[in-house]
Amino acid sequence: MSAPTSLLNRAPAPALPRLHQIVLPTPWEVGPVQIYVVEGDPLTLIDTGVARPESRRALEAAFERLGIGVDEVRRIILTHHHTDHMGQVQTLRDAGADLELWVHEDDAEDVELYSMERDERIEVGNELFREYGVPEDLLARQAAQIRAWIEQEPPLCAATRVERRLRAGDRVPFKDFELEVIHAPGHTAGHILLHEPRSGALLTGDHLMGKAVPFTESYFLAGAADPADPLGRRPRFRGLPAYLDSLRRLRGESFRCILPAHGGIIDRPARAIEEALLFYEVRIQRVERALAHVVETTPRASAWEIWQILFPRLDPVTQMRTRMMMVIGALDELEAERRVRVERGSDGALLFAPIPR
């Protein structure tokens, strides 16, 4: 894997000489985000970075080196709706760019109705965590902390309209090539990859990254309880099983290089796919072992009890959410593989027990 050597990394896939990588700063520990620009008609950005002055300056500097202006952008494709990917769309529009925004249909509403509180999914997340046994007082303290942070931080993004809602198999056309849309849910419901078959280049957003593996989402969908579910559970986006399915579908494809949103350029795609699968396979096994440990003294365990076994030294107020999503996702996968059984406790929380093999 190679890392970009400057703000602008020209033609990281040599067979696509008009596609360039631009590295933009973010305010997070994950480090910079890598977006992409395709020169030509229409001038197209793939992701945009956050709405911060330093990110805008970095984008303008890269465009200046290419001899183009940011007001010339005519199309933006988002790999997904997170703020480091959609953050500068509306600011570009406010600065005069006459552009179309293309987003997968499952992420379009999050783009058009964006707010920092919506992006954090505080209440939606709490509904889920209650069902998995997280104490009410912890949820209240965590929600208060997140809202305090939202009030203090300037927004990294703004809601913006979507002109085209993408689906799997759609094509993004350019003069001498086109990018195929691959729907790859997990990190978000509408995450997409963009594939150029002749060069073997695959733009992966956060689905596959150098030196990192994305967290996955899980949240209730609109609608009543599923009548086919004996536990009366509501329909839910189950991010980790969706992510693993998305990765497995990439196996065996003839990708030559991966152009991700973080972590340079990945020149061994097959290895990156297997490493991401292994990362979560190991964590699913850890959840399974933690469940087995809890049920040595009680017949069933909640996801919250498993979290406490796995992360005893972490502050649950500041560090529960993404790791709890991993525990819930692992239990989803174990249930799908018939390795756990699920019941409801007297308080309505879901309880789990291993199925002997």
N, C-alpha and C positions, 0 to 999 in steps of 0.2 A: 504494500500500500504506500502510495506517495502522497505527500502533503503539498498544498499550494504554496508557492514560494513568494507570492506577492498578493496585493489586493485583487489584481486581475490575473487570472490564469487562462491564457488564450488557448482555445481548442484543446481541452483536456482529452477529448476523443478525436484523434487526428483525422479520422474519416469524416468528421463533421466540422470543417474549418470555420464555420460561421457560428458555432455554439461555444460560448465562453462561460467560465465560472467566475463569479464575483464573491469575495469574502467580506461579509459585513459584521460589525460588532453587535453584540447583544449585552444586556445587563446581567446575564446569568452565568453560573458556574459552568454550564455546558459549553460556553465559549461562543465563537462566531458562528454565524449561519452562512451556508454556501447557497447562493442563488445562481440562476443561469439566465443568460441573454442570448437570443438568436437574432443576429443581424439579418436585415432584409425586409421584405414587405409581406406581412406587417412586422414591424419591430416588436419582438415578443420577450417578455420577462416570464420566467418560471420561478414563482415565489418572489418575495420583495423585502424581507427583513422587517425590523420593528420600526415604529414611528418615533424615532429619536433623532435629534440633530446630527449626532455623530454618524448614525447609519445613513442618513440622507447625504452627508458630505462624502462618505465613502462611496456611495453609489454614483454620485455626480463625478467624483474623481475617476472612477473606472470608466464611466461613459465618455469622459473627456479623452482618456487614452485611446478609446475606440473611435473617437471623432464623431460622436453622436450626442444628442441632448436628451435628457430624461423626458422632456415634453414631446419627444417623437415616439414614445412608447404607444403602440396601438392595441396591444393585446397582452393580458396577463393570464397565465395558467397557474392555479394554486394546486399544490399537491394535497393540501388539507387546510383547515381553517385556523390553525393556531397562530398566535400573534406574531411570532418571528417569521411567519410565512405570508400572512396577509396584511401585516402592519402598515406598509406604505402605500397600499392601493389607493385609499381615499386621499392621502396627502399628494400623491401624483395627480389625481384628478383635480384637487383643489389648486394645484400649480399650473393647470391648463392642459394636461394630457387628455386627449380624446381617445379613450381606450375602452375595449370590451374586456369583461372579466369572465373567465371560464372556470367553473368549479363543479366537482361531482355533485349530483343531485342530493346525496345524503348529507353533504356538508353545507349546502347552499343556505339553508335557513340560519345556521350559526354565523355565517358571514353577513347576511342581510340584517340580522337582529342582534349583532354583537354588542355586548357590554362586558366589562370586566367581571361583574358579578355572575353574569350568565356563563362566561368562559370558565369560571371556577366551579360552576354547577353546585353551589353550596347546598341548597335545599334538596335538589335531586339526589345529590350524593348522600345527604343525611338520611333520606328515605331508604336508600339502599343499605347504608351501614346499620340502620336500626334493624332491618330484617336479618342482618348477619351478626347481631348481638353486641354492637358497640354501645357502651353506656350513654344515656341521654346527657349526662352532665359533661362528658367529654365532647360530644358533638356540639353542645352549646358553647363551650370554651373555644373550640376550634373555629366555629363559625364566627364568633366575635373577633378572634384574632385575624381571620382572613378579611373580614369587613374593615377592620382597622387598617390593614395593609392597603386595601383597595382605596380607602379614603386618602391615604398619604401619598400614594404613587400616582404620577401622571400617567394617563392612558398610553399604552403601547400600540394602540390600534383604534380604528373607528369602524362602525358599521358602514357597509357600502353595498351597492346593488350588484346583482349577478345578471349578466346578459345571456349566458349559455350554461345550461345544466348538463353536465357530462354523464355518460354511462360507459360501462365496460364495452370495449370494442370500437368506441368512437375514434376518429382520427383528427389530429391537429396538423393541418397542411401548411407546408412551406413551398418555396419555388422548386427545390430539387430534392426534397425528402418530406416525410411525414412521421409524426410520432403517434404511436398507438397507445390508447388509454387502457391501462390494466387496473381494475378495481382491486384494491388491497386493503380491506378494512382491518381494524384492530387498534391501531394508535388513535384513529378516529373512525367513525362509521363510513365516511366518504373519502378516505385516503386513496390516492391514486399513484401509480407509477406510469412513467412515459418511456416507451420502448421504440428505438429506431432499429429495425431488423437488419439492414445491410451492414451497419457498423457494429452491431451487437451492443450498442450503448443502452444503458438502463438508468434513467433518472428516478431515484427512489425516495426523495423527501426524507422523512424520518423512519421509513419502513425498514431500511437497511442502512446502517451508518458505520463509519470507521470508529473502532474503540468504544462503542456503546450499543446498547439494545434499547428500543423504545419501551416506555410504559404503555399499557393498553387501557382503554376505557371500559367502563361498565355502568349502565344506567337504565332506569325504567323507561319504556316507551309509552306513548299514549295508548289508552285502551284498558278494558276491564281485565280481570283475571282470566287466564287461559282455562276454558272449561275442560280441556283434556288433561290438565295438570291436577293430580289428586291433592296437591298441597295448595291449590288455588293461587299459584304465583302469577304475578303480572308479567306481560311480555317485556323482555329486556334485551338490550344490545349487550352481547357477551363478547367482550373485546379479545380476551386471550385465545379462546378457541378459534375466533375469526382470524386472528393474526397468524396462528399456527397453520390453519388451513391455507391462508394466503401464501405463506412461505413454502409449504409443501407443493403448491401448484407451480412454484418457480423452479423446482428441482428438474434437472434434465434439460433445461432450456439453454440455448447457445449464446449466453451473454458473454461479452468480451471484457466489458468494464462497467463498473457501477459508479454513477455520479450522484453522491448522496448530499444531504443538506448539512451534514456535520462529519468531520473526520477525513478530509482530503479526498482522494480518489482510490477506489477499491479495484485493484487489478486482478483479483482472484474471486470472481463472483460466486462460484460453486462453494468455495470454502466459507465465504461470508454467510451464505444461506445456511449451511450446516452448523456454523458456530452460533448463529442466532437461535436455531432450533435447539441446539444443545443447551444454551443458556437457560431457556425456559424448561426444558426437560429436567434439568438438575433442580430447578426451583420447585417444580411440581413434585418431584421426589421428596424434597425437604418438607413440603407441606404435608405430604402423605405420612412421612415419618413423625412429624410433630403431632398429627392427628392420632397416630398409633400411641404416642407417648401419653397424650391426654386421656385416652380411653383406657389406659391401664388402671385408672382410679375412678372413672365415671363412664357410664355406657355410651355417652354421646358428647360431642364438643361443638361449640360455635366457632365461626371463623375468627371472632375476636379472641377466644381462648388460644387458638392456633397462632394468631399474630403475637400474642404475649410470649408464647414459647419461642417463637422464631426471633423476636426483636426485643429481648428483655431490657436492653440498655438504652433504647431509643426513647425520646420524649414523644409520647403519643399525640400531644397537642400539635406539634410542629411536623411530625414525621410519620403520621399514621396513614394518610390518604393514599398515596401512590402504592405503598407496600400492602395496604389492605386490598387495593384493586388487584394486586398480584395474587394474594391469598384467595380472593373470591374467584379470580380467573382460573387458578389452579384447581379449586374445588369444582368449578364448571367442567373443566377438562376431565377430572377424575370421575365425575358423575356421568359424563358422556361415555367414558370407557368402562362404566359399570364397576368402578373400583371403590365407590362409596355409596352409601344409602343416605337419604335425606328425610328428616321428619321435622315437624313443628313442635317447639317447646310450649309450655303453658303460657309463656309471655308473648308468643307469636314469632319468636326468632327461629331461624332455621338451625337445625342441629344435624351433625354428620357423624357417621360411624363407618369404619372400613368394612368392606366386603371381603371375607377371606378368599384367597385364591387357591 
